[in-house]
Amino acid sequence: MSRKERSELFALVTPVARLEQVSEDLVVLETADLTSSGGSLHGCWEALCPLLRSLKPQALGVGLPEKANALLRRRSCHLSQSRLQTGMRGAFGKPQGTVARVHIGQVIMSIRTKLQNKEHVIEALHRAKFKFPGRQKIHISKKWGFTKFNADEFENMVAEKQLIPDGCGVKYIPNRGPLDKWRALHS
């Protein structure tokens, strides 16, 4: 199955669930928080991968607002050395990683899946909660996949040709506009 076929499958054909991990605290997530070794953002995938390996055609999306984290890095200065520190010089710091300021109620991670695999994704998100500081909740969204449309309205809008597939999402076609475009779409 190609990437385009898979996106159309998620966009229009299959009933899709969207599960979200939502923060309940005002926290700052660092890349070092996501894995015990302090390496990279892929630490949260360590919790997700064992359960999601069998769900190969599933699409995953992680949304984290990032900002460069400038830290003061000091050299060990002995009494006999007269070197300058290479940390903060004026307003210029050295970027040491990325951070994400997460507000209360902000979505940390969003996963779309078929309805039959919903329990596996809930368990994977439950395990991924332990990789983040603070408290999180797992929400089952009313939206269809990664779109902004509710699931109960989605199928009616597709039948009326108000939604057309566009990558991993859909594009909304309003009823107003040039008449020739409307005729070409509905012919």
WOWO-V266282 format. One record per run of one state. SS is the DSSP state (a for helix, b for strand, c for the rest). FROM is the first residue (numbers start at 1). LEN is the number of residues. If there is no record, write none. Layout:
{{SS FROM LEN} {SS FROM LEN}}
This chain:
{{c 1 2} {a 3 11} {c 14 2} {b 16 8} {c 24 3} {b 27 4} {a 31 3} {c 34 9} {a 43 10} {c 53 7} {b 60 3} {c 63 4} {b 67 5} {c 72 17} {b 89 1} {c 90 2} {b 92 1} {c 93 1} {b 94 9} {c 103 4} {b 107 8} {a 115 17} {c 132 4} {b 136 6} {c 142 1} {b 143 1} {c 144 6} {b 150 1} {a 151 9} {c 160 3} {b 163 4} {c 167 2} {b 169 4} {c 173 6} {a 179 8} {c 187 1}}
